[in-house]
Amino acid sequence: MNCWKSVNVRKEIGYSRLFHITIFISLITFLILYVPFSIIHKQIPMNDHGVLPLLVGILLLPSLHSLVHILTLILMKQRVKIKYKRKLKIIPILTYYTRTYITKKVSLINAIAPTVVITIPGILACYLFADYYLYILLFTCLHIGLTYIDFWCLTHIIKAPKEAIIQNESDGFDILLEAN
């Protein structure tokens, strides 16, 4: 195998910059989506259950996002190694590694899966559940910001040759080609 490209999130973007981009995208999407939903639901009073359910949802969002990636790989019959740890004794963190190489097609599906499974239903739920649309919208907009890294990785995978194989690493991934 020859390495076509090595993508390292920490070196290319940096975690601090990634955090700021995620928050910025979340804020912009909230500002863009709040106006139409507030116009649609203007006559309906909102139920308020406090900030605790929202905070719990926000703390579990990264784990839910990773869980969708993991389930996608499992459904496509890929072997996955899962590591679980807690950050600050509150925030659960799931990380995963594939035990084998995965194809470009599987990588593309895996990268887009959280958007299809969480974001699109979240936007639909904002429309359907008028009493809770603000909470659902905040959750969905934060997830849209969180998927920035998936779409950033998606651009690298799309540019790879069709026969490329992807290998996950701790800080990114390697795009490999078979040696002739």
Backbone hydrogen bonds in HBPLUS format (Angstrom, degrees):
<---DONOR---> <-ACCEPTOR-->    atom                        ^
c    i                          cat <-CA-CA->   ^        H-A-AA   ^      H-
h    n   atom  resd res      DA  || num        DHA   H-A  angle D-A-AA Bond
n    s   type  num  typ     dist DA aas  dist angle  dist       angle   num
A0002-ASN N   A0177-LEU O   2.68 MM 175  5.19 171.6  1.69 163.9 166.2     1
A0177-LEU N   A0002-ASN O   2.74 MM 175  5.19 159.0  1.78 154.0 161.5     2
A0004-TRP N   A0175-ILE O   2.70 MM 171  5.47 146.0  1.81 150.3 161.9     3
A0005-LYS N   A0175-ILE O   3.23 MM 170  5.15 156.6  2.29 135.9 139.4     4
A0175-ILE N   A0005-LYS O   2.72 MM 170  5.15 171.1  1.73 167.0 169.4     5
A0007-VAL N   A0173-PHE O   2.80 MM 166  5.36 166.9  1.81 176.1 175.3     6
A0173-PHE N   A0007-VAL O   2.90 MM 166  5.36 148.8  1.99 145.8 156.1     7
A0012-GLU N   A0008-ASN O   2.94 MM   4  6.02 166.1  1.96 157.4 161.9     8
A0009-VAL N   A0171-ASP O   2.86 MM 162  5.82 151.9  1.93 157.3 160.2     9
A0013-ILE N   A0009-VAL O   2.94 MM   4  5.55 161.5  1.98 142.9 148.8    10
A0014-GLY N   A0009-VAL O   3.05 MM   5  6.29 169.2  2.06 147.8 151.3    11
A0018-LEU N   A0014-GLY O   2.92 MM   4  6.04 154.9  1.98 147.6 155.8    12
A0019-PHE N   A0015-TYR O   2.92 MM   4  6.06 154.6  1.98 143.8 149.7    13
A0020-HIS N   A0016-SER O   3.05 MM   4  6.36 159.7  2.09 148.5 153.6    14
A0021-ILE N   A0017-ARG O   2.89 MM   4  6.12 158.6  1.93 151.6 157.5    15
A0022-THR N   A0018-LEU O   2.94 MM   4  6.08 159.2  1.98 147.4 153.3    16
A0023-ILE N   A0019-PHE O   3.01 MM   4  6.26 163.8  2.04 151.4 155.2    17
A0024-PHE N   A0020-HIS O   2.94 MM   4  6.07 159.0  1.98 145.7 152.1    18
A0025-ILE N   A0021-ILE O   2.87 MM   4  6.07 166.5  1.89 154.8 157.8    19
A0026-SER N   A0022-THR O   2.95 MM   4  6.11 158.7  2.00 147.3 153.8    20
A0027-LEU N   A0023-ILE O   2.91 MM   4  6.09 159.5  1.95 149.3 154.6    21
A0028-ILE N   A0024-PHE O   2.94 MM   4  6.15 164.9  1.96 153.5 157.6    22
A0029-THR N   A0025-ILE O   2.93 MM   4  6.05 165.0  1.95 150.2 154.6    23
A0030-PHE N   A0026-SER O   2.96 MM   4  6.10 150.1  2.05 143.0 151.6    24
A0031-LEU N   A0027-LEU O   2.96 MM   4  6.22 160.8  2.00 149.3 154.3    25
A0032-ILE N   A0028-ILE O   2.94 MM   4  6.17 153.8  2.01 148.6 156.0    26
A0033-LEU N   A0029-THR O   2.87 MM   4  5.91 162.5  1.90 147.9 152.7    27
A0034-TYR N   A0030-PHE O   2.81 MM   4  5.60 149.3  1.90 148.4 155.0    28
A0037-PHE N   A0033-LEU O   3.34 MM   4  6.45 167.4  2.35 151.8 155.5    29
A0038-SER N   A0034-TYR O   2.81 MM   4  5.87 152.2  1.88 154.1 162.0    30
A0039-ILE N   A0035-VAL O   3.05 MM   4  6.23 146.0  2.17 148.2 157.1    31
A0040-ILE N   A0036-PRO O   2.96 MM   4  6.22 155.5  2.02 146.6 153.3    32
A0041-HIS N   A0037-PHE O   2.96 MM   4  6.04 159.2  2.00 145.9 151.0    33
A0044-ILE N   A0041-HIS O   3.35 MM   3  5.55 152.9  2.43 106.7 114.3    34
A0047-ASN N   A0131-ASP O   3.20 MM  84  5.40 156.5  2.25 126.8 133.5    35
A0055-LEU N   A0051-VAL O   2.92 MM   4  6.19 158.7  1.97 156.9 163.4    36
A0056-VAL N   A0052-LEU O   2.96 MM   4  6.17 161.1  2.00 155.4 160.2    37
A0057-GLY N   A0053-PRO O   2.99 MM   4  6.15 158.8  2.04 142.8 148.8    38
A0058-ILE N   A0054-LEU O   2.86 MM   4  6.10 155.1  1.93 149.5 156.6    39
A0059-LEU N   A0055-LEU O   2.88 MM   4  6.07 156.4  1.93 148.3 154.4    40
A0060-LEU N   A0056-VAL O   3.01 MM   4  6.20 144.4  2.14 144.2 153.6    41
A0061-LEU N   A0057-GLY O   2.98 MM   4  5.97 118.5  2.37 137.3 152.2    42
A0061-LEU N   A0058-ILE O   3.35 MM   3  5.08 145.4  2.48  92.0 101.6    43
A0064-LEU N   A0060-LEU O   2.90 MM   4  6.12 155.8  1.96 156.4 164.5    44
A0065-HIS N   A0061-LEU O   2.88 MM   4  6.07 157.9  1.93 155.8 161.8    45
A0066-SER N   A0062-PRO O   2.97 MM   4  6.22 161.3  2.00 145.5 150.1    46
A0067-LEU N   A0063-SER O   2.81 MM   4  5.97 150.5  1.89 143.9 153.1    47
A0068-VAL N   A0064-LEU O   3.02 MM   4  6.30 146.5  2.14 145.1 152.5    48
A0069-HIS N   A0065-HIS O   3.23 MM   4  6.65 155.5  2.29 145.1 151.3    49
A0070-ILE N   A0066-SER O   2.90 MM   4  6.21 159.9  1.94 152.3 158.0    50
A0071-LEU N   A0067-LEU O   2.82 MM   4  6.01 167.2  1.83 152.4 155.7    51
A0072-THR N   A0068-VAL O   2.95 MM   4  6.03 153.3  2.02 144.8 152.0    52
A0073-LEU N   A0069-HIS O   3.11 MM   4  6.40 159.0  2.16 148.0 152.9    53
A0074-ILE N   A0070-ILE O   2.93 MM   4  6.23 156.9  1.98 151.1 158.2    54
A0075-LEU N   A0071-LEU O   2.83 MM   4  5.99 160.2  1.87 149.3 154.5    55
A0076-MET N   A0072-THR O   3.11 MM   4  6.33 135.1  2.32 138.6 150.2    56
A0076-MET N   A0073-LEU O   3.20 MM   3  5.10 129.9  2.46  91.7 105.0    57
A0078-GLN N   A0073-LEU O   2.92 MM   5  5.27 157.7  1.97 149.6 151.6    58
A0077-LYS N   A0074-ILE O   2.93 MM   3  4.98 151.3  2.01 112.2 113.2    59
A0099-ARG N   A0079-ARG O   2.96 MM  20  5.48 167.3  1.98 137.0 139.9    60
A0081-LYS N   A0097-TYR O   2.67 MM  16  5.10 172.6  1.68 163.8 166.6    61
A0097-TYR N   A0081-LYS O   2.84 MM  16  5.10 148.2  1.94 144.3 154.4    62
A0083-LYS N   A0095-THR O   2.76 MM  12  5.17 169.7  1.77 155.5 157.1    63
A0095-THR N   A0083-LYS O   2.90 MM  12  5.17 166.8  1.92 153.2 157.3    64
A0085-LYS N   A0093-ILE O   3.04 MM   8  5.33 156.7  2.10 149.7 156.4    65
A0093-ILE N   A0085-LYS O   2.74 MM   8  5.33 162.2  1.77 176.4 170.8    66
A0087-LYS N   A0091-ILE O   2.74 MM   4  5.05 166.1  1.76 150.1 154.4    67
A0090-ILE N   A0087-LYS O   3.31 MM   3  6.17 156.3  2.37 123.9 124.9    68
A0091-ILE N   A0087-LYS O   3.04 MM   4  5.05 147.5  2.15 164.6 154.5    69
A0102-ILE N   A0166-ILE O   2.95 MM  64  5.20 168.1  1.96 149.6 153.4    70
A0166-ILE N   A0102-ILE O   2.66 MM  64  5.20 174.9  1.67 167.0 166.8    71
A0107-SER N   A0103-THR O   3.03 MM   4  6.27 157.1  2.09 147.0 153.7    72
A0108-LEU N   A0104-LYS O   2.93 MM   4  6.19 153.9  2.00 150.1 156.8    73
A0109-ILE N   A0105-LYS O   3.06 MM   4  6.33 164.2  2.09 151.5 155.2    74
A0110-ASN N   A0106-VAL O   2.87 MM   4  5.99 158.5  1.91 147.8 154.6    75
A0111-ALA N   A0107-SER O   2.92 MM   4  6.04 148.5  2.02 143.7 151.5    76
A0112-ILE N   A0108-LEU O   3.17 MM   4  6.36 149.8  2.27 145.3 152.3    77
A0113-ALA N   A0109-ILE O   3.02 MM   4  5.95 129.8  2.28 144.1 156.2    78
A0115-THR N   A0112-ILE O   3.16 MM   3  5.56 125.4  2.48 109.6 122.8    79
A0116-VAL N   A0112-ILE O   3.22 MM   4  6.55 156.7  2.28 153.4 160.3    80
A0117-VAL N   A0113-ALA O   2.85 MM   4  5.96 161.3  1.88 160.6 166.4    81
A0118-ILE N   A0114-PRO O   2.87 MM   4  5.49 156.5  1.92 137.9 143.8    82
A0120-ILE N   A0115-THR O   3.14 MM   5  6.46 160.0  2.18 171.8 175.9    83
A0122-GLY N   A0118-ILE O   3.01 MM   4  5.94 139.9  2.17 136.1 147.8    84
A0123-ILE N   A0119-THR O   2.96 MM   4  6.30 151.9  2.04 154.2 160.6    85
A0124-LEU N   A0120-ILE O   3.08 MM   4  6.36 160.8  2.11 151.0 156.4    86
A0125-ALA N   A0121-PRO O   2.79 MM   4  5.93 150.7  1.87 143.7 152.2    87
A0126-CYS N   A0122-GLY O   3.02 MM   4  6.27 140.3  2.18 139.3 149.2    88
A0127-TYR N   A0124-LEU O   3.12 MM   3  5.26 125.8  2.43  97.5 110.8    89
A0128-LEU N   A0124-LEU O   2.99 MM   4  6.29 156.5  2.05 148.9 155.9    90
A0129-PHE N   A0125-ALA O   2.85 MM   4  5.63 169.1  1.86 148.8 152.0    91
A0132-TYR N   A0129-PHE O   3.22 MM   3  5.73 141.3  2.38 109.9 119.2    92
A0136-ILE N   A0132-TYR O   3.08 MM   4  6.28 173.5  2.08 164.8 166.8    93
A0137-LEU N   A0133-TYR O   2.79 MM   4  5.77 151.4  1.87 141.4 150.0    94
A0138-LEU N   A0134-LEU O   2.96 MM   4  6.16 158.0  2.01 146.8 151.9    95
A0139-PHE N   A0135-TYR O   3.03 MM   4  6.25 166.6  2.05 151.6 155.2    96
A0140-THR N   A0136-ILE O   2.84 MM   4  6.00 159.0  1.88 147.8 154.2    97
A0141-CYS N   A0137-LEU O   2.83 MM   4  5.94 161.0  1.86 150.7 155.7    98
A0142-LEU N   A0138-LEU O   3.01 MM   4  6.19 156.1  2.07 147.2 153.4    99
A0143-HIS N   A0139-PHE O   3.04 MM   4  6.30 146.8  2.15 139.9 149.5   100
A0144-ILE N   A0140-THR O   2.88 MM   4  6.21 147.1  1.99 146.2 155.6   101
A0145-GLY N   A0141-CYS O   3.08 MM   4  6.38 154.5  2.15 144.8 150.7   102
A0146-LEU N   A0142-LEU O   2.94 MM   4  6.20 147.1  2.05 140.0 149.8   103
A0147-THR N   A0143-HIS O   2.91 MM   4  6.18 139.3  2.07 146.4 156.5   104
A0148-TYR N   A0145-GLY O   3.22 MM   3  5.51 162.0  2.25 107.3 112.2   105
A0150-ASP N   A0147-THR O   3.03 MM   3  5.04 120.0  2.40  96.4 111.8   106
A0151-PHE N   A0147-THR O   3.06 MM   4  6.43 158.6  2.11 157.1 161.9   107
A0152-TRP N   A0148-TYR O   2.86 MM   4  6.11 146.6  1.97 150.6 161.4   108
A0153-CYS N   A0149-ILE O   2.97 MM   4  6.17 159.0  2.01 144.4 149.4   109
A0154-LEU N   A0150-ASP O   2.80 MM   4  5.98 146.1  1.92 140.1 151.1   110
A0155-THR N   A0151-PHE O   3.08 MM   4  6.27 146.8  2.20 139.7 145.2   111
A0156-HIS N   A0153-CYS O   3.13 MM   3  5.29 120.8  2.50  99.1 113.1   112
A0157-ILE N   A0153-CYS O   3.02 MM   4  6.34 156.7  2.08 151.9 158.9   113
A0158-ILE N   A0154-LEU O   2.87 MM   4  6.02 158.8  1.91 153.3 158.6   114
A0159-LYS N   A0155-THR O   3.30 MM   4  6.39 150.5  2.39 137.2 143.7   115
A0160-ALA N   A0157-ILE O   3.13 MM   3  5.21 146.7  2.25 100.4 110.3   116
A0164-ALA N   A0161-PRO O   3.10 MM   3  5.45 159.9  2.15 120.1 120.8   117
A0165-ILE N   A0176-LEU O   2.84 MM  11  5.06 161.4  1.88 146.5 152.0   118
A0176-LEU N   A0165-ILE O   2.70 MM  11  5.06 176.7  1.70 166.0 164.8   119
A0167-GLN N   A0174-ASP O   2.90 MM   7  5.14 160.8  1.94 152.6 157.7   120
A0174-ASP N   A0167-GLN O   2.81 MM   7  5.14 161.0  1.84 151.1 156.9   121
A0169-GLU N   A0172-GLY O   2.81 MM   3  5.13 163.4  1.84 142.4 137.3   122
